[in-house]
Amino acid sequence: MERMPADAKLRVAQKVRALIRDEKMDAKQAFATAMSMEKSGRLEEGGVYKRAPKAKSTKHAYANRAHANVDEGYND
């Protein structure tokens, strides 16, 4: 098995502490969760979880307004 770099160990340890303290997670589950996050490249410095960017909406704002107007019986 490959050894984990010191900075990765620190990120995992910080995330484990946060999960146990804030989420009241069991220690073994917290470790497994933090390792999974690290393995997928989702932990930043300090053990902060890096979220995926939000998907852009394909709906247009004017379509939502037009729908609201129909519901209100409003005519342009």
DSSP file (Angstrom, degrees, kcal/mol; ACC not computed):
  #  RESIDUE AA STRUCTURE BP1 BP2  ACC     N-H-->O    O-->H-N    N-H-->O    O-->H-N    TCO  KAPPA ALPHA  PHI   PSI    X-CA   Y-CA   Z-CA
    1    1 A M              0   0    0      0, 0.0     2,-0.2     0, 0.0     0, 0.0   0.000 360.0 360.0 360.0 143.5    0.0    0.0    0.0
    2    2 A E        -     0   0    0      1,-0.1     2,-0.2     0, 0.0     0, 0.0  -0.526 360.0-116.3 -78.3 139.6    1.2    3.5   -0.8
    3    3 A R        -     0   0    0     -2,-0.2    -1,-0.1     1,-0.1     0, 0.0  -0.502  26.2-122.1 -76.8 144.3    2.1    5.8    2.0
    4    4 A M        -     0   0    0     -2,-0.2    -1,-0.1     1,-0.1     5,-0.0  -0.703  28.2-113.1 -87.2 134.5    0.0    9.0    2.4
    5    5 A P     >  -     0   0    0      0, 0.0     4,-2.1     0, 0.0     3,-0.3  -0.247  27.0-112.0 -62.5 155.5    1.9   12.3    2.3
    6    6 A A  H  > S+     0   0    0      1,-0.2     4,-2.1     2,-0.2     5,-0.1   0.863 116.4  53.3 -59.6 -39.4    2.0   14.4    5.6
    7    7 A D  H  > S+     0   0    0      1,-0.2     4,-2.0     2,-0.2    -1,-0.2   0.862 108.8  49.8 -67.4 -33.3   -0.2   17.1    4.2
    8    8 A A  H  > S+     0   0    0     -3,-0.3     4,-2.4     2,-0.2    -2,-0.2   0.896 109.1  52.0 -69.6 -39.8   -2.9   14.6    3.2
    9    9 A K  H  X S+     0   0    0     -4,-2.1     4,-2.7     1,-0.2    -2,-0.2   0.905 109.3  50.7 -61.0 -41.1   -2.8   13.0    6.7
   10   10 A L  H  X S+     0   0    0     -4,-2.1     4,-2.5     2,-0.2    -2,-0.2   0.919 110.0  48.9 -64.0 -44.4   -3.3   16.5    8.2
   11   11 A R  H  X S+     0   0    0     -4,-2.0     4,-2.2     2,-0.2    -2,-0.2   0.923 113.6  46.9 -60.8 -43.9   -6.3   17.2    6.0
   12   12 A V  H  X S+     0   0    0     -4,-2.4     4,-2.7     2,-0.2    -2,-0.2   0.927 112.1  49.9 -64.5 -45.3   -7.8   13.9    6.9
   13   13 A A  H  X S+     0   0    0     -4,-2.7     4,-2.3     1,-0.2    -1,-0.2   0.903 111.6  48.5 -61.3 -41.8   -7.2   14.3   10.6
   14   14 A Q  H  X S+     0   0    0     -4,-2.5     4,-2.1     2,-0.2    -1,-0.2   0.893 112.8  47.8 -66.1 -39.0   -8.7   17.8   10.6
   15   15 A K  H  X S+     0   0    0     -4,-2.2     4,-2.7    -5,-0.2    -2,-0.2   0.896 109.7  53.0 -69.0 -39.1  -11.8   16.5    8.7
   16   16 A V  H  X S+     0   0    0     -4,-2.7     4,-2.4     2,-0.2     5,-0.2   0.939 109.9  48.5 -60.2 -46.6  -12.2   13.6   11.1
   17   17 A R  H  X S+     0   0    0     -4,-2.3     4,-2.7     1,-0.2     5,-0.2   0.918 112.6  48.4 -59.6 -43.3  -12.1   15.9   14.1
   18   18 A A  H  X>S+     0   0    0     -4,-2.1     4,-3.1     1,-0.2     5,-0.8   0.908 111.2  49.5 -64.7 -42.1  -14.7   18.2   12.4
   19   19 A L  H  X5S+     0   0    0     -4,-2.7     6,-1.7     3,-0.2     4,-0.9   0.895 114.7  44.5 -65.3 -39.3  -17.0   15.3   11.6
   20   20 A I  H  X5S+     0   0    0     -4,-2.4     4,-0.5     4,-0.2    -2,-0.2   0.935 121.5  38.6 -69.3 -45.7  -16.9   13.9   15.1
   21   21 A R  H  <5S+     0   0    0     -4,-2.7    -2,-0.2    -5,-0.2    -3,-0.2   0.950 129.4  26.1 -71.2 -50.9  -17.3   17.3   16.7
   22   22 A D  H  <5S+     0   0    0     -4,-3.1    -3,-0.2    -5,-0.2    -2,-0.1   0.874 131.5  33.6 -86.5 -39.4  -19.9   19.0   14.4
   23   23 A E  H  <<S-     0   0    0     -4,-0.9    -3,-0.2    -5,-0.8    -1,-0.2   0.486  95.6-130.1 -97.5  -4.2  -21.7   16.0   12.9
   24   24 A K     <  +     0   0    0     -4,-0.5    -4,-0.2    -6,-0.3     2,-0.2   0.875  49.1 167.4  55.8  40.0  -21.5   13.8   16.0
   25   25 A M        -     0   0    0     -6,-1.7    -1,-0.2    -9,-0.1    -2,-0.1  -0.568  43.0-100.2 -86.9 147.4  -20.3   11.0   13.7
   26   26 A D     >  -     0   0    0     -2,-0.2     4,-2.9     1,-0.1     5,-0.2  -0.362  34.5-118.6 -60.8 145.0  -18.7    7.7   15.0
   27   27 A A  H  > S+     0   0    0      1,-0.2     4,-2.3     2,-0.2     5,-0.2   0.883 112.0  47.7 -59.0 -43.0  -14.9    7.9   14.8
   28   28 A K  H  > S+     0   0    0      2,-0.2     4,-2.2     1,-0.2    -1,-0.2   0.912 114.4  46.2 -66.4 -41.4  -14.6    4.9   12.4
   29   29 A Q  H  > S+     0   0    0      2,-0.2     4,-2.5     1,-0.2    -2,-0.2   0.900 111.6  52.4 -67.2 -39.6  -17.3    6.3   10.1
   30   30 A A  H  X S+     0   0    0     -4,-2.9     4,-2.7     2,-0.2    -2,-0.2   0.910 110.1  48.6 -62.0 -42.8  -15.7    9.8   10.2
   31   31 A F  H  X S+     0   0    0     -4,-2.3     4,-2.5     2,-0.2     5,-0.2   0.927 112.1  48.1 -63.6 -44.8  -12.3    8.3    9.3
   32   32 A A  H  X S+     0   0    0     -4,-2.2     4,-2.0     2,-0.2    -2,-0.2   0.898 113.3  48.3 -63.3 -40.3  -13.8    6.4    6.4
   33   33 A T  H  X S+     0   0    0     -4,-2.5     4,-2.3     2,-0.2    -2,-0.2   0.931 112.8  47.3 -65.0 -46.6  -15.7    9.5    5.2
   34   34 A A  H  X S+     0   0    0     -4,-2.7     4,-2.4     1,-0.2    -2,-0.2   0.885 111.6  50.9 -64.2 -39.1  -12.6   11.7    5.4
   35   35 A M  H  X S+     0   0    0     -4,-2.5     4,-2.8     2,-0.2    -1,-0.2   0.897 109.6  50.7 -65.2 -39.6  -10.5    9.1    3.6
   36   36 A S  H  X S+     0   0    0     -4,-2.0     4,-1.8     2,-0.2    -2,-0.2   0.912 110.8  48.9 -63.3 -42.7  -13.1    8.9    0.8
   37   37 A M  H  <>S+     0   0    0     -4,-2.3     5,-3.0     1,-0.2     6,-0.4   0.910 113.8  46.5 -63.0 -42.4  -13.1   12.7    0.5
   38   38 A E  H ><5S+     0   0    0     -4,-2.4     3,-1.4     3,-0.2    -2,-0.2   0.912 109.9  53.2 -66.0 -43.2   -9.3   12.8    0.3
   39   39 A K  H 3<5S+     0   0    0     -4,-2.8    -1,-0.2     1,-0.3    -2,-0.2   0.849 110.0  47.8 -62.5 -34.6   -9.1    9.9   -2.2
   40   40 A S  T 3<5S-     0   0    0     -4,-1.8    -1,-0.3    -5,-0.2    -2,-0.2   0.431 117.4-113.7 -87.3   2.0  -11.5   11.7   -4.5
   41   41 A G  T < 5S+     0   0    0     -3,-1.4    -3,-0.2    -4,-0.2    -2,-0.1   0.776  79.5 125.4  77.0  26.4   -9.5   15.0   -4.2
   42   42 A R      < +     0   0    0     -5,-3.0     8,-3.8    -6,-0.2     2,-0.5   0.378  42.6  92.6-102.5   4.0  -12.3   16.8   -2.4
   43   43 A L  B     -A   49   0A   0     -6,-0.4     6,-0.2     6,-0.2     2,-0.1  -0.868  54.3-168.2-102.3 129.9  -10.4   18.0    0.8
   44   44 A E    >   -     0   0    0      4,-3.3     3,-1.8    -2,-0.5     4,-0.4  -0.425  45.7 -54.4 -99.7-179.8   -8.7   21.4    0.8
   45   45 A E  G >  S+     0   0    0      1,-0.3     3,-0.5     2,-0.2    -1,-0.2  -0.291 128.1  26.6 -55.4 136.9   -6.3   22.8    3.3
   46   46 A G  G 3  S-     0   0    0      1,-0.2    -1,-0.3    -3,-0.1   -35,-0.0   0.487 129.1 -78.1  85.4   3.9   -7.6   22.6    6.8
   47   47 A G  G <  S+     0   0    0     -3,-1.8     2,-0.3     1,-0.3    -1,-0.2   0.714  81.5 158.9  77.7  20.6   -9.8   19.6    6.0
   48   48 A V    <   -     0   0    0     -3,-0.5    -4,-3.3    -4,-0.4     2,-0.4  -0.628  43.2-120.0 -81.1 133.3  -12.4   21.8    4.3
   49   49 A Y  B     -A   43   0A   0     -2,-0.3     2,-0.8    -6,-0.2    -6,-0.2  -0.585  19.3-141.8 -75.7 128.0  -14.7   19.9    1.8
   50   50 A K        -     0   0    0     -8,-3.8     2,-0.1    -2,-0.4    -1,-0.1  -0.821  19.3-147.2 -93.1 111.4  -14.5   21.2   -1.7
   51   51 A R        -     0   0    0     -2,-0.8     3,-0.1     1,-0.1     0, 0.0  -0.427  18.8-106.4 -78.7 152.5  -17.9   21.2   -3.2
   52   52 A A        -     0   0    0     -2,-0.1    -1,-0.1     1,-0.1     3,-0.1  -0.487  45.4 -95.6 -72.7 147.2  -18.5   20.5   -6.9
   53   53 A P        -     0   0    0      0, 0.0    -1,-0.1     0, 0.0     2,-0.1  -0.349  46.9-101.6 -63.0 144.9  -19.6   23.6   -8.9
   54   54 A K        -     0   0    0      1,-0.1     2,-0.2    -3,-0.1     3,-0.0  -0.398  37.0-110.0 -68.5 143.6  -23.3   23.9   -9.3
   55   55 A A        -     0   0    0      1,-0.1     2,-0.2    -2,-0.1    -1,-0.1  -0.484  35.5-110.5 -71.8 142.0  -24.7   22.9  -12.7
   56   56 A K        -     0   0    0     -2,-0.2     2,-0.2     1,-0.1    -1,-0.1  -0.538  33.0-114.1 -76.0 139.3  -26.0   25.7  -14.8
   57   57 A S        -     0   0    0     -2,-0.2    -1,-0.1     1,-0.1    -3,-0.0  -0.471  15.3-157.0 -72.9 140.5  -29.7   25.8  -15.2
   58   58 A T        +     0   0    0     -2,-0.2     2,-0.2     2,-0.1    -1,-0.1   0.564  68.3  93.2 -93.0 -10.1  -31.1   25.2  -18.7
   59   59 A K  S    S-     0   0    0      1,-0.0     2,-0.3     2,-0.0    -2,-0.1  -0.564  73.6-130.7 -83.0 148.7  -34.3   27.1  -17.9
   60   60 A H    >>  -     0   0    0     -2,-0.2     4,-1.3     1,-0.1     3,-0.6  -0.731  12.4-126.0 -99.4 148.9  -34.5   30.7  -18.8
   61   61 A A  H 3> S+     0   0    0     -2,-0.3     4,-2.0     1,-0.2     3,-0.2   0.874 109.1  57.8 -60.6 -39.1  -35.8   33.3  -16.3
   62   62 A Y  H 3> S+     0   0    0      1,-0.2     4,-2.4     2,-0.2    -1,-0.2   0.841 101.5  56.2 -64.5 -30.7  -38.4   34.6  -18.8
   63   63 A A  H <> S+     0   0    0     -3,-0.6     4,-2.0     2,-0.2    -1,-0.2   0.888 107.1  49.4 -66.8 -38.0  -40.0   31.2  -19.0
   64   64 A N  H  X S+     0   0    0     -4,-1.3     4,-2.0    -3,-0.2    -2,-0.2   0.893 111.9  48.2 -67.3 -39.2  -40.4   31.1  -15.2
   65   65 A R  H  X S+     0   0    0     -4,-2.0     4,-2.4     2,-0.2    -2,-0.2   0.907 110.5  51.1 -67.4 -40.7  -42.1   34.6  -15.3
   66   66 A A  H  X S+     0   0    0     -4,-2.4     4,-1.9     1,-0.2    -2,-0.2   0.901 109.8  50.3 -63.7 -39.8  -44.4   33.6  -18.1
   67   67 A H  H  X S+     0   0    0     -4,-2.0     4,-1.8     1,-0.2    -1,-0.2   0.905 110.3  49.6 -64.0 -41.3  -45.4   30.5  -16.2
   68   68 A A  H  X S+     0   0    0     -4,-2.0     4,-1.5     1,-0.2    -2,-0.2   0.893 108.8  53.3 -64.8 -39.4  -46.2   32.6  -13.1
   69   69 A N  H  X>S+     0   0    0     -4,-2.4     5,-2.4     1,-0.2     4,-0.7   0.884 106.9  51.4 -64.8 -37.7  -48.2   35.0  -15.2
   70   70 A V  H ><5S+     0   0    0     -4,-1.9     3,-0.8     1,-0.2    -1,-0.2   0.902 107.8  52.9 -64.7 -41.1  -50.4   32.2  -16.6
   71   71 A D  H 3<5S+     0   0    0     -4,-1.8    -1,-0.2     1,-0.2    -2,-0.2   0.833 111.1  46.6 -64.1 -31.6  -51.0   30.9  -13.1
   72   72 A E  H 3<5S-     0   0    0     -4,-1.5    -1,-0.2    -5,-0.1    -2,-0.2   0.558 111.3-118.9 -86.9  -8.4  -52.2   34.4  -12.0
   73   73 A G  T <<5 +     0   0    0     -3,-0.8     2,-0.4    -4,-0.7    -3,-0.2   0.757  59.5 158.0  75.0  24.2  -54.4   34.9  -15.1
   74   74 A Y      < -     0   0    0     -5,-2.4     2,-0.4    -6,-0.2    -1,-0.3  -0.662  27.0-156.2 -86.8 133.9  -52.3   37.9  -16.0
   75   75 A N              0   0    0     -2,-0.4    -5,-0.0    -3,-0.1    -1,-0.0  -0.909 360.0 360.0-112.3 138.2  -52.3   39.1  -19.6
   76   76 A D              0   0    0     -2,-0.4    -1,-0.1     0, 0.0    -2,-0.0   0.433 360.0 360.0 -87.3 360.0  -49.5   41.1  -21.3
